[in-house]
């Protein structure tokens, strides 16, 4: 199974890269307009991996506490580091605005409810994407997914403990949620953020993939992988399947591919697996790196960027934008490797 996990780790890295390509909306040749969908792919992937690793291990309340504690130290140290980083950036911006003659629309601690104290404390407790009491995209905006993921883990752990490893009941409960997710979202819209409930939907489908995979005995080669994937994509164009279904099928096909196939060997290529390993730190840091990088290019090197409503967008030159895209991703990966080594791994242990 370790090789299969390596394959999924590579997919996690590719998904993080898609998000990073999306977050610099520009004329870059690498701009990926649908990159935001990769965030939801994370949740389907997490649903599978968490069910694989923990469904049979949560037998009592102490197991639940251990599980959630491990999840906490997997997510929170990097989240807190980046939250404090964004706080420092805003203080530095405040100082720069005070001593340099910068554009008056370029606020520090933006007044449009992006850096409110309420939202800061929601980040501290990882509730920013759970409640409707603030802006879930505030501060380090990408951290909304960490908020949703942490509480998805908690719900998974509680549900696993309640059903006592009874797979049939667990699957039935997941299917009921999947079927009635829209109704549940409508009923709870004044209290619970719909984005969190949608993430639970993707997580639940990923979890069900595990139980299907568990019963699968056959394996496929590259040819059948491509054929099955093209069938599903074509079917989607006709019947407009939910993206969660597409993600589930894709993950399932990756899991059942033979070890001697080209695709399997590519997904287990060590540099790609490593990128997948550091992808969480990469994902968490990339927007801060992009912001600081653009400010450096503007004020130190004098590169002109387009501006929309006080927000820097892009240069308008596809060659410059592509170079900026590549270099900001490389810088993010470099920093992420250190965060992974000195923060992630330390707290995992």
Secondary structure, DSSP 8 states (H G I E B T S, - for coil): -HHHHHHHHHHHHHHHHHHHHHTS-SS-TT--TTTTHHHHHHHHHHHHHHHHHHTTT--SHHHHHHHHHHHHHHHHHHHHHHHHHHHHHHHHHHHHHHHS---TTS-SS-TTTTS-HHHHHHHHTT-TTTBSSS-TTSSSGGGHHHHHHHHHHHHHHHHHHHHTT-HHHHHHHHHHHHHHHHHHHHHHTTTB-HHHHHHHHHHHHHHHHHHHHHT----B-HHHHHHHHHHHHHHHHHH---HHHHHHHHHHHHHTB-TTSHHHHHHT-HHHHHHHHTHHHHHHHHHHHHHHHHHHHHHTS-----EETTEE---S-HHHHHHHHHHHHHHHHHHHHHHIIIIIHHHH-
